[in-house]
Amino acid sequence: MASESYDRRKNRAAARDREESAAGKDIGGIPPTEKPSRRDGCERDLLKYLLTYHRESFGFDFSADHLDFIAEIERAILHGGAKAQAMPRGSGKTTIILLALCWAIAYGHRRFVVLIGSEKESATELADDFRTIWETNDRLLADFPEIAYPVRELEGVVQRAKTQTSAGQQTHLRWSGTKLVTPHVQRSDGTWTRQCCVRAVGLLGRIRGMKYTTAAGEVLRPDVVLVEDFQTDESAASEVQCAKRERKIAAGILGLAGPGKTMAAFCTCTVIRWGDAADRILNRTIYPRWKGRRCKLVNKWPTDYASGGGLWAKYTEIRDAEIAAENEQHPKATAFYRKNQKAMDAGADVPWAARKYPHEHSAVEHAVNLRHDNPDSFDAEYQNEPKDDAAEATAFRVLTSDEYCTLAGGIKRGTVPEWATTVTVGIDVQKDVLFWVVVAVGEGFAGSVIDYGAFPKQPDGYFSRADVSVTLEKATGLEGKAAIVEGLTRLCDDLFARRYPGDAGGSFRIERGLVDSGAWTAAIYRWARETPHPVLPCMGFGVGATKKPWADTKTRRGERVGYGWRMPPVTKTTAARRVDIDTNTWKSDLLRRFTISPGLAGRWTLFQRTATAHRMWADHMAAEYPTEVSASGRTVFEWKCRTGKENDFLDATIYAAVAANLAGVEHPEAAPAKRRRKALPKSAAATGSRRRSVRNDTRETDLDANDRREKPAKSAKLSISEMRAAKRRG
């Protein structure tokens, strides 16, 4: 009996505990909206929503650039679309979009938000900011209680979300980590909320295949994405990292929505380095769907400042002296500015008039001070137009990587344009991989890159020499030079067996090839002697302004000299004929041809492909810059590779172009290639002696009809050794 009494007491206590626990977890019913008219008035007006519910988030009045940005965000959220935006540092672009996403969730305009950061950690910080907004904003609590009230009742203890109930029904709230889910609760009017999901991921993490099933059984897929400052300083400095991030944004983001659903996508970015991934995404020519826009702190500098005039120079002198004396607020300099403001502001266009420090008088003064204090970073952080520090101002127009990408025309890959007569190949040799480029060239030395690639083929469409996945040694099973030679054999067997269809009918085969022999000269010379294909080894030389052009130098017996190339005589019967290339001449000539306007003679183009697919070739083509050098009465553009860049496809393209000239395509600026000949002595001529052709490697016989062994004119001279040889034959 006593035992039964104890059990009853125990059960009653347990039931009471459960009731108290349930009561503690239950938040009761959802309060009604405090001001329905205020809420309804902002439903389709993002600007009004921002100023009504988040006014304290903005320290200054909006500029015209801000208002345009907000209007574009509103259109994208309501109707779909993408927007890439770069704004000066401190402009609040990320804050605006994050609050706009709160607007989208609050009204149900969008229901699956994806927050993407440069790394997972930065994406998690975005999710934390999103949580904080809903946990702390009292106006959201008042007018959107169906979301904010259950969140506020957690009291910062996110573990409570798992067991939280409202009027006895589980809220299904999830409020921690990188995945947030809004509550599924019954409103005060009896209707049920529709859940929304927020996911946070790093750009290079798993993005595809996201979905969420709500408590009501709906399957949600992403319908709005924020890619926030997706670069780091480290990634912006790496061409490989830039290419990976560019591809992720260009190819992966806009396809996240489900079938028949519109996507709203936003990309806030800062251009850290000229030509980095942000610089590319903002390019409307390459990525028109992203509608990139660069807002600047200063659209136009004051006339006096831009010309280095005396007023701003005097202001800077006064300010520097005050700061050196530990007076950071520089009142004397500002007083000087206020006295001369009309003259000092003339010609200026600074769009955000409210942006300045309290001790400064205007946004113009503020902008000049920022530039003076941050000379190295101002163009990137505040103008979103970092300078190309490597390139000097010259008369030579150098295409950017983006511009090379846009050269892709209507010709399909591997197709020879109707105007082309000759197809050639250039191969750049590296320890682990071979880079090859096939070109088609015609009259006037017009040309087109019709194919390119790497051997062995790499799994990633963009790679650097340092991260080659499938090396020559791995692909061939050989080591060192043997792997390179075997790689050349396999590559050339493949390329020279191919037939390239002509755009006007027929087909072409590769006629000539040049292979870089720089670091593996002996092995490649040996291979060149033995290969059945018409391929010659080549070496590049930068003939600078202080050196004579090869065409002006005294030629040796048996030497050929053409436009920016020469073929030294062969001194040994076992040696291979080599082509030396003046890389300064050919880079200046060929890279200029890529800038020629469509329809004009001599233009070079590129086969049809997406911009991201051409990115690696384009980066290599844009890897070098010219410096104009004058010496010895002549001026030369001398080319150098930018720090940290790779230029292997550029080299291979140059080799292919020179090969076309060797194969017989005339260059407009070249005199016919000649060999040096000497007149025969009269005694030799009288006896009918002939000059013996200089013996060349068998590869030379395959070059072209003009380069076959020739019989000299009867007046040609013979050397002593040749006359002795002729006498022995006679």
Secondary structure, DSSP 8 states (H G I E B T S, - for coil): -HHHHHHHHHHHHHHHHHHHHHHHHB--S----S-HHHHHHTTT-HHHHHHHH-GGG-SS---HHHHHHHHHHHHHHHH-EEEEEE--TTS-HHHHHHHHHHHHHHHTS--EEEEEESSHHHHHHHHHHHHHHHHH-HHHHHH-HHHHHHHHHTTT-GGGGGT-EETTEE---EEETTEEE----B-TTS-B----EEEEEETTS--TT--EE-TTS-EE---EEEEE----HHHHT-HHHHHHHHHIIIIIITT-S-TT---EEEEEE---STTSHHHHHT-TTT-GGG--EE--S-SB--HHHHTT-HHHHHHHHHHHHHHHTT-TT-HHHHHHHHHTHHHHHTT-B-S-TT-S-TT-S-HHHHHHHHHHH-TTTHHHHTTS----TT----S-----HHHHHTTB-S--TT-B-TTEEEEEEEEEE-SS-EEEEEEEEEGGG-EEEEEEEEES--SSSS--GGG-SS-HHHHHS--HHHHHHHHHHHHHHHHHH--EEBTTSSEE---EEEEE-STTHHHHHHHHHH-SSSEEEEEEE---TTS--GGGS---BT-EEETTEEE----STT----EEEEHHHHHHHHHHHTTS-TTSTT-EEE-S--TTTTHHHHHHHTSEEEEEEEETTEEEEEEEE-TT---HHHHHHHHHHHHHHHTT---TT----EEB-EE--HHHHHTT---------GGGGGS-GGGS-----TTEE--HHHHHHHHHH-
